[in-house]
Amino acid sequence: MTDFPFSLIEQKIQYVFKDKNLLYKAFIHSSFANQNGLESNERMELFGDAILEYLSTEYLFGQYPNKDDGALSKARASTISAVTLKKALTKLDLSQHLLMSKGAVTIKNTSFKLDSNLYESLLCAIYLDGGMESARKFVLLTLKEFFDDVDNLVQRDFISLVNEHCQINKLNLDFKLLNRSGPDHRPEFEYGLFINGEKFAVGKGRNKQKAQWEAAKVAYDKLVKNK
């Protein structure tokens, strides 16, 4: 614990902890906890997820009074998705400080779960140490640029989200036609979404675009929503 870069992290997140143990605990991955007989950040992830959903809803609700609930829900989902949280952590260069066992370090560069969970546990730590206003400041510091791009967020589709995931993780994404059925005037297309050559999701629709969108939605649920 003495070697943990408390001051560096506090400088990056623009918040100084009164209880340094909370900051330290936020960075303890389960593998490191099991190896050293410590408590991991998993409970903090759960609480942080709820805080993030509340604060993002609060901001979008107040900032965009003319947006309906459907538009705000979609904007919120995109803003607090694992894709976005990974971007926020990458910008602050925080994931390098995550405490993991040597055997688990290899998954750092391939898992969205690590980055999104670290963000949520850190947010929880800030809330527990400084209250809701401190948590709100951290969320706006790291995510405001995404909140303020709400029109683009509302228009984004699942194909864009999955494509971003694959680009960040250096995975190859491809769609392939699996089947075409029905009469010419009412065809149905079945497309597969392939990641690194393996079929990952399947979607059906009355046209190519709809079928690919449906496949991407299934993939999004697997890769991002259910992180």
Protein Blocks (a to p, Z undefined) as FASTA:
>chain_A
ZZpcfklmmmmnopacfblmlmmmmmmcfklmmmnopacfklmmmmmmmmmmmmmmmmmm
mmmmmbcfklmmmmmmmmmmmklmmmmmmmnommlmpccdfklmmmmmmcfklmmmmmmm
mmmmmmmmnojmlmmmmmmmmmmmmmmmmmmmmmpcfklmmmmmmmmnopacddddfbdg
djfklccddddddeehiafbdcddfbfklmmmmmmmmmmmmmmmmZZ
